Amino acid sequence: MTVSTARPAQAAKEKRSRGRPACSAIAGSDALLKSARQAFAKRGFDATSVREIARDSGVDPALISHHFGSKEALWIAVVEQIAEQAAPMIKSIAALRTSDLSLRQRVERALAIFIDKVFRDPDIGMFFSTAATEQGERLDVLVVRLLRPFHDVFFALLADAIDAGELKPNDPEVLFALLTNGISKTVSYSHVMSIFSKLPQQQAKFKRTVLATALSML
């Protein structure tokens, strides 16, 4: 990918700084933003209203408008919250590149870390799946703040292991997409899988099975 990172990231910061308090200024803002991301995940940006988010969060719509200003600024705040929550995962995966593990073991550990995060916050995968259909600036923000930071550290591990012959000679970009999208959507949309299998109802076993299946793709 060759998406520029400067302009969208700067736009995101500007929209949060034009005379409005940061999201932490609202009591319980973490819960509010989580409700917002669940609403955006289910209905998409255009079909979601601030009034619906306020109703789901149990707050007055005026409170959201006061602190975030617009629906787009709220959406960007949701992306920023996800980025902050994903930062420790990305840092842990980045550190694997200089670990004592073999190149294949680094990829396996990275997958385990990623799967832990997906199971902890499955609605993030649903939000990303819906938001990735966006075009223009919102897609740029999504790439800059969420996709590229994770892609760059995980892709490097895959490329290293493939180049060294420790993984099958697959295209690392295709492998990255298949692994991350497959894992994320399998977990985020496990309610669909539940129609055909009881596995999603057994969280520990489900998690082990997802990891084992992902490792078998290597």
C-alpha positions in Angstrom: 0.0 0.0 0.0 1.1 3.6 -0.6 -1.4 5.6 1.3 0.1 8.8 2.7 0.0 9.0 6.5 0.4 12.7 7.1 -2.8 14.4 6.0 -5.5 12.0 7.4 -3.7 11.6 10.7 -3.4 15.4 11.0 -7.0 15.9 10.0 -8.1 13.5 12.8 -6.1 15.5 15.3 -7.4 18.8 14.1 -11.0 17.6 14.3 -10.6 16.7 17.9 -8.8 19.8 18.9 -11.0 22.6 17.5 -12.2 23.9 20.9 -13.6 20.6 22.0 -12.4 18.6 25.0 -10.8 15.2 24.3 -13.0 12.2 24.7 -11.6 11.6 28.2 -13.3 14.8 29.3 -16.6 13.0 29.4 -17.3 10.8 32.4 -17.6 7.3 31.2 -16.3 8.2 27.7 -14.8 4.8 27.2 -18.2 3.1 27.5 -19.7 5.8 25.3 -17.1 5.3 22.6 -17.6 1.5 22.8 -21.3 1.9 22.3 -20.6 4.2 19.4 -18.3 1.7 17.7 -20.8 -1.0 18.2 -23.5 1.1 16.5 -21.2 2.1 13.6 -20.2 -1.6 13.3 -23.8 -2.7 13.0 -25.2 0.0 10.8 -22.3 1.8 9.2 -21.4 5.5 9.4 -24.2 6.8 7.2 -27.0 4.8 8.7 -26.0 5.5 12.3 -27.3 8.7 14.0 -25.9 10.4 17.1 -29.4 10.1 18.6 -29.2 6.3 18.3 -25.8 6.2 19.9 -27.0 8.4 22.7 -29.9 6.2 23.3 -27.8 3.1 23.4 -25.3 4.8 25.8 -28.0 6.2 28.0 -26.9 9.8 27.6 -28.4 13.0 26.2 -27.6 13.6 22.5 -26.7 17.1 23.4 -23.9 15.8 25.6 -22.3 14.0 22.6 -22.7 17.0 20.4 -21.2 19.3 23.0 -18.0 17.1 23.5 -17.5 15.8 20.0 -19.3 18.3 17.8 -20.2 16.1 14.8 -20.9 12.5 14.0 -17.7 12.4 12.0 -15.6 13.7 14.9 -17.2 11.0 17.1 -16.3 8.3 14.5 -12.7 9.5 14.5 -12.7 9.4 18.3 -13.8 5.8 18.1 -10.9 5.0 15.7 -8.5 6.8 18.1 -9.8 4.7 21.0 -9.3 1.5 19.1 -5.8 2.6 18.1 -4.9 3.3 21.7 -6.2 -0.1 22.8 -4.4 -1.9 20.0 -1.0 -0.1 20.8 0.2 -2.7 23.4 -0.6 -5.6 21.0 1.3 -3.9 18.2 4.2 -3.2 20.5 4.4 -6.8 21.6 4.3 -8.1 18.0 7.0 -5.6 17.0 9.3 -6.7 19.8 9.1 -10.3 18.4 11.4 -9.3 15.5 14.4 -9.1 17.8 13.4 -12.0 20.1 15.3 -15.3 20.5 12.5 -17.2 18.9 12.9 -18.8 15.5 11.3 -16.9 12.6 8.4 -19.3 12.4 7.9 -19.2 16.2 7.8 -15.4 16.0 4.9 -15.6 13.5 3.1 -18.2 15.7 3.5 -16.0 18.8 2.2 -13.0 16.9 -0.9 -15.0 15.8 -1.5 -16.0 19.4 -1.2 -12.3 20.6 -3.6 -11.2 17.8 -6.1 -13.9 18.6 -6.1 -12.9 22.2 -7.0 -9.4 21.2 -9.7 -10.4 18.8 -11.4 -12.6 21.4 -11.1 -9.8 24.0 -12.7 -7.2 21.8 -14.6 -9.0 19.0 -16.7 -5.9 18.1 -13.5 -4.2 16.9 -13.3 -6.7 14.0 -16.9 -6.0 13.1 -16.3 -2.2 13.2 -13.3 -2.6 11.0 -15.1 -4.8 8.5 -17.9 -2.2 8.2 -15.6 0.8 8.2 -13.4 -0.7 5.5 -16.2 -0.1 3.0 -15.7 3.6 3.4 -14.1 5.8 0.8 -12.1 9.0 1.0 -10.8 10.6 4.2 -12.4 8.1 6.7 -10.8 5.2 4.9 -7.5 7.1 5.0 -7.8 7.6 8.8 -8.7 3.9 9.2 -5.5 2.8 7.3 -3.2 5.3 9.0 -4.4 4.7 12.6 -5.4 1.0 12.6 -4.4 -1.0 9.5 -0.9 0.2 8.7 0.7 0.1 12.2 -0.5 -3.5 12.6 0.2 -4.5 9.0 3.8 -3.3 9.1 4.9 -5.2 12.2 3.0 -8.5 11.4 3.9 -8.4 7.7 7.6 -8.1 8.5 7.5 -11.3 10.6 5.7 -13.2 7.8 8.1 -11.9 5.1 11.2 -12.8 7.2 9.9 -16.4 7.8 8.9 -16.9 4.2 12.2 -15.6 2.9 14.1 -17.9 5.2 12.1 -20.9 4.1 10.5 -21.4 7.6 7.0 -20.9 6.2 5.5 -22.1 2.9 6.5 -19.9 -0.1 3.2 -17.9 -0.1 2.8 -14.2 -1.0 3.1 -12.5 2.4 0.5 -9.8 1.6 -2.1 -12.5 0.7 -1.2 -14.6 3.8 -1.5 -11.5 6.0 -4.9 -10.7 4.6 -6.2 -14.3 4.8 -4.9 -14.7 8.4 -6.1 -11.4 9.9 -9.4 -11.1 8.0 -10.2 -14.8 8.5 -9.5 -14.7 12.2 -11.2 -11.4 12.8 -14.4 -12.2 10.9 -14.6 -15.8 12.2 -14.7 -14.4 15.8 -16.6 -11.2 15.2 -19.4 -13.0 13.3 -19.3 -16.2 15.5 -23.1 -15.8 16.0 -23.4 -16.8 12.3 -21.1 -19.8 12.9 -23.3 -20.7 15.9 -26.1 -21.7 13.4 -23.9 -24.6 12.3 -21.6 -25.3 15.2 -21.7 -25.3 19.0 -18.0 -24.4 19.1 -18.5 -20.6 19.6 -20.4 -21.3 22.8 -17.3 -22.9 24.2 -15.0 -19.9 24.3 -11.8 -21.6 25.5 -12.1 -24.4 23.0 -13.1 -22.0 20.2 -10.1 -19.9 20.8 -7.7 -22.9 20.8 -9.3 -24.1 17.6 -9.0 -20.8 15.8 -5.3 -20.6 16.7 -4.7 -24.2 15.6 -6.4 -23.7 12.3 -4.5 -20.4 11.7 -1.2 -22.1 12.4 -2.1 -24.9 10.0 -2.2 -22.2 7.2 1.4 -21.5 7.7 
